[in-house]
């Protein structure tokens, strides 16, 4: 089962007057290759590039910074990211509940989700809460895959049903991870004159027309705020394929 491991240490614990920074160590732990593939994404010659968690974290940082500078398009992309994440999480929660009901109806067995002896473990050092939320979403997917393959192993699901769940949820996650790639940072702000400024017109050509409530600043992503940047851990892209790749990248 996927885990996010967290270790926190507060500086100056012996000194009540110390105003140090609160630090935490977080690790994403994944059991399945299906989830691991979505950490790295795909960069295979002759096939379309697919953004993974790390690419999403890097690109969403640019959107985050632009939103802090009052770029209305950055705000709009954060709203879309938030809504897409919510939809993906809701879909996976629904599938997990359905699987839990099916597994609990098998009274002959006491069923525990399948696990590997040495799961993938990665330290998380991101700049924005949406990157961490994306990591949690990926962990949720990992748990769902474990549950689906457990259900397949004991005959609750057949192979086609299992793969349908995995592929459908993987597509939603890829959709989330690809959203920041469409953003273009042009240096516009809400103070830019919409009808006459060439940069605003260029933004509309590249990214579409903004909803009026976003343009006015009436609707923003719930977690939108400025944060300090952090160095991102780099993991090389997947450069080979096996049979499991198609269930994620199809």
Long-range contacts (C-beta under 8 A, 24 or more apart in sequence): 1-31, 1-113, 1-115, 1-142, 1-143, 1-146, 2-28, 2-29, 2-30, 2-31, 2-35, 2-138, 2-139, 2-140, 2-141, 2-142, 2-143, 2-146, 3-27, 3-28, 3-29, 3-139, 4-28, 4-29, 4-124, 4-135, 4-136, 4-139, 5-29, 5-121, 25-123, 26-123, 26-124, 26-132, 27-121, 27-122, 27-123, 27-124, 28-121, 28-122, 28-124, 28-135, 28-138, 28-139, 29-119, 29-120, 29-121, 29-139, 30-119, 30-120, 30-121, 30-122, 30-138, 30-139, 30-142, 31-114, 31-115, 31-116, 31-119, 31-120, 31-142, 31-145, 31-146, 32-116, 32-142, 32-145, 32-146, 32-149, 33-244, 34-141, 34-142, 34-145, 34-166, 34-170, 34-244, 34-247, 34-248, 35-120, 35-138, 35-139, 35-141, 35-142, 35-145, 36-120, 37-238, 37-244, 37-245, 37-248, 37-249, 38-138, 38-141, 38-170, 38-173, 38-174, 38-177, 38-248, 39-120, 39-122, 39-138, 39-235, 40-235, 40-236, 40-237, 40-238, 41-177, 41-237, 41-238, 42-237, 42-238, 42-245, 42-249, 43-237, 43-238, 43-239, 44-237, 44-238, 44-239, 44-241, 47-249, 50-174, 50-177, 50-178, 50-249, 51-174, 51-177, 51-178, 51-180, 51-181, 52-177, 52-237, 53-131, 53-134, 53-135, 53-138, 53-177, 54-232, 54-233, 54-234, 54-235, 55-177, 55-181, 56-131, 56-134, 56-176, 56-177, 56-180, 57-126, 57-127, 57-128, 57-131, 57-134, 57-232, 58-232, 59-180, 59-181, 59-183, 60-128, 60-130, 60-131, 60-134, 60-180, 61-126, 61-127, 61-128, 61-131, 61-229, 62-180, 62-183, 62-185, 63-180, 63-183, 64-127, 64-128, 64-130, 64-224, 64-226, 64-227, 65-226, 65-229, 66-183, 66-185, 67-220, 67-221, 67-224, 68-225, 68-226, 69-189, 70-189, 70-190, 70-191, 71-185, 71-187, 71-188, 71-189, 72-188, 72-189, 72-190, 72-210, 72-214, 72-215, 72-217, 73-183, 73-184, 73-186, 73-188, 73-203, 73-207, 73-210, 74-183, 74-185, 75-214, 75-217, 75-219, 75-220, 75-221, 75-224, 76-207, 76-210, 76-211, 76-214, 77-179, 77-180, 77-182, 77-183, 77-207, 78-130, 78-220, 78-221, 78-223, 78-224, 79-214, 79-219, 79-220, 79-221, 80-179, 81-130, 81-176, 81-179, 81-180, 81-221, 82-130, 82-221, 82-222, 82-223, 84-172, 84-175, 84-176, 84-179, 85-130, 85-133, 85-134, 85-137, 85-176, 87-172, 88-137, 88-169, 88-172, 88-173, 88-175, 88-176, 89-137, 89-140, 91-168, 91-169, 91-172, 92-137, 92-140, 92-141, 92-144, 92-169, 92-172, 93-140, 95-144, 95-148, 95-165, 95-169, 96-140, 96-143, 96-144, 96-147, 99-144, 99-147, 99-148, 99-151, 99-156, 99-165, 100-147, 102-151, 102-156, 102-157, 103-147, 103-150, 103-151, 103-154, 103-156, 106-154, 106-156, 109-154, 111-150, 111-154, 112-150, 113-143, 113-146, 113-147, 113-150, 114-146, 114-149, 114-150, 114-153, 115-146, 122-233, 122-235, 123-233, 124-233, 125-230, 125-231, 125-232, 125-233, 126-230, 126-232, 127-227, 127-228, 127-229, 127-230, 127-232, 128-223, 128-227, 129-223, 129-227, 130-221, 130-223, 133-223, 134-176, 134-177, 137-173, 137-176, 138-173, 141-169, 141-170, 141-173, 144-169, 163-247, 166-247, 166-248, 167-247, 167-248, 167-250, 170-247, 170-248, 170-249, 182-207, 183-207, 190-215, 190-216, 190-217
